[in-house]
């Protein structure tokens, strides 16, 4: 009954059309704003999930890196300690170095990532192959898996994947003077395939055998750039990270997936809050207009009360 009276007065002809216009504009703004808020946040959450899944194909749950410099020492005892930790499903040792790859007249600077056999089981690279096969070869006969962007920069095609490439790597040196003959390694390597994950990785990385990279840059047997870890339960990643930090000490940086991509996640969170804030501001303005329209309606009908 009360609703019928309210609706009768709301629809009744006013002394001015301004109240009617403001009321309907306010109602429309609230409906559209609320719908837009739900849709935009839903789409953004879906987009965020897609981006996270793409980055998860390359980054692992936990990564150990050197606190200073590019190379750290990981002893067999430390490897055994990792194997003994509960919650760790698998891990991979890797070495990363910038290299110049040449295919005929085409050249490209890549981040050459030397990995062991476990790497294919802790990342999604093998599941995102664009062409060829996942094969990193051996120390004496290495194979190279290129990002799709690097493959394009080198003007390589599917029928040329087996063509030998020239690769130049800086060797580890104890002197500040550079001797081009001694401090730069020059090898040939065959491409076994290419991957496509996300542009940041596709345009930068090439993956090959870790022993080949260590031999080329003259690293020691216990020298590595990263230890990349896959955990059994991602919700326990932070607890496992704390245990690893206790075992390894301050000479190593232990990061979870969020910390490895801090800038990406920070930007995405900031974008979400900006969108939420703008749409909420629209709803607040519409609500004030609605309150104003109702106030004017009450004042107009006060004589009937």
Long-range contacts (C-beta under 8 A, 24 or more apart in sequence): 9-297, 9-301, 9-304, 10-297, 14-297, 14-300, 15-300, 18-296, 19-293, 19-296, 19-297, 19-300, 22-289, 22-292, 22-293, 22-296, 23-290, 23-293, 23-294, 23-297, 25-289, 26-286, 26-287, 26-289, 26-290, 26-293, 27-290, 29-282, 29-283, 29-285, 29-286, 29-289, 30-283, 30-286, 30-287, 30-290, 33-279, 33-282, 33-283, 33-286, 34-283, 36-279, 37-276, 37-279, 37-280, 37-283, 40-275, 40-279, 41-272, 41-275, 41-276, 44-271, 44-272, 44-275, 48-268, 48-272, 51-198, 51-264, 51-268, 54-197, 54-198, 55-198, 55-257, 55-261, 55-264, 56-124, 56-257, 57-123, 57-124, 57-125, 57-127, 57-128, 57-197, 57-198, 58-123, 58-124, 58-125, 58-197, 58-198, 58-201, 59-123, 59-257, 59-260, 59-261, 60-92, 60-122, 60-123, 60-228, 60-229, 60-230, 60-257, 61-229, 61-230, 61-231, 61-234, 61-237, 61-256, 61-257, 62-228, 62-229, 62-231, 62-237, 62-240, 62-241, 62-244, 62-254, 62-255, 62-256, 62-257, 63-226, 63-227, 63-228, 63-229, 63-254, 63-255, 63-260, 64-226, 64-227, 64-228, 64-229, 64-244, 64-248, 64-252, 64-253, 64-254, 65-225, 65-226, 65-252, 65-253, 65-255, 66-225, 66-251, 66-252, 66-253, 67-250, 67-251, 67-252, 67-253, 70-96, 70-97, 70-225, 71-95, 71-172, 71-219, 71-223, 71-224, 71-225, 72-223, 72-224, 72-225, 72-251, 72-252, 73-220, 73-222, 73-223, 73-224, 74-222, 74-224, 74-227, 75-222, 76-222, 78-247, 78-248, 81-247, 82-227, 82-229, 82-244, 82-247, 85-240, 85-243, 85-244, 85-247, 87-231, 87-232, 87-233, 87-236, 87-239, 87-240, 88-229, 88-230, 88-231, 88-232, 88-240, 89-122, 89-230, 89-231, 89-232, 90-118, 90-121, 90-122, 90-229, 90-230, 91-118, 91-122, 91-227, 91-228, 91-229, 91-230, 92-116, 92-118, 92-119, 92-121, 92-122, 92-123, 92-227, 92-228, 93-118, 93-210, 93-224, 93-226, 93-227, 94-119, 94-210, 94-224, 94-225, 94-226, 94-227, 94-228, 95-210, 95-213, 95-214, 95-217, 95-219, 95-223, 95-224, 95-225, 96-225, 96-226, 97-169, 97-170, 97-213, 97-217, 97-225, 98-170, 99-167, 99-168, 99-169, 99-206, 100-167, 100-168, 101-144, 101-146, 101-150, 101-154, 101-165, 101-166, 101-167, 101-168, 101-206, 102-154, 102-165, 102-166, 102-167, 102-168, 103-154, 103-155, 103-156, 103-163, 103-165, 103-166, 104-155, 106-153, 106-154, 106-155, 107-154, 108-150, 108-153, 108-154, 110-146, 110-147, 110-150, 110-204, 110-205, 110-206, 111-204, 111-205, 111-206, 112-167, 112-169, 112-205, 112-206, 112-208, 112-213, 113-205, 113-206, 113-207, 113-208, 114-208, 114-209, 114-210, 114-211, 114-212, 114-213, 114-214, 115-207, 115-208, 115-209, 115-210, 116-210, 119-207, 119-228, 121-230, 122-228, 122-229, 122-230, 123-228, 124-197, 125-195, 125-197, 125-207, 128-195, 128-196, 128-197, 129-193, 129-194, 129-195, 130-193, 130-194, 130-195, 130-196, 131-158, 131-161, 131-193, 131-194, 132-158, 132-161, 132-191, 132-192, 132-193, 132-194, 133-192, 133-193, 134-192, 134-193, 135-192, 135-193, 136-192, 136-207, 136-208, 136-209, 137-190, 137-192, 137-208, 137-209, 137-212, 138-209, 138-211, 138-212, 139-209, 139-211, 139-212, 139-215, 140-212, 142-187, 142-189, 142-190, 142-208, 142-209, 142-212, 143-189, 143-190, 143-191, 143-192, 143-208, 143-209, 144-189, 144-190, 144-191, 144-192, 144-206, 144-207, 144-208, 145-191, 145-192, 145-193, 145-194, 145-195, 145-206, 145-207, 145-208, 146-191, 146-193, 146-194, 146-195, 146-205, 146-206, 147-194, 147-195, 147-196, 147-197, 147-201, 147-202, 147-203, 147-204, 147-205, 147-206, 148-194, 148-195, 148-196, 148-202, 149-199, 149-202, 149-203, 149-204, 150-202, 150-203, 150-204, 150-205, 150-206, 151-191, 151-194, 153-203, 156-191, 156-194, 160-191, 161-190, 161-191, 161-192, 161-193, 161-194, 162-190, 162-191, 163-190, 163-191, 164-188, 164-189, 164-190, 165-189, 165-190, 165-191, 169-213, 169-216, 169-217, 170-217, 171-216, 171-217, 171-218, 172-217, 172-218, 172-219, 185-216, 185-217, 187-212, 187-216
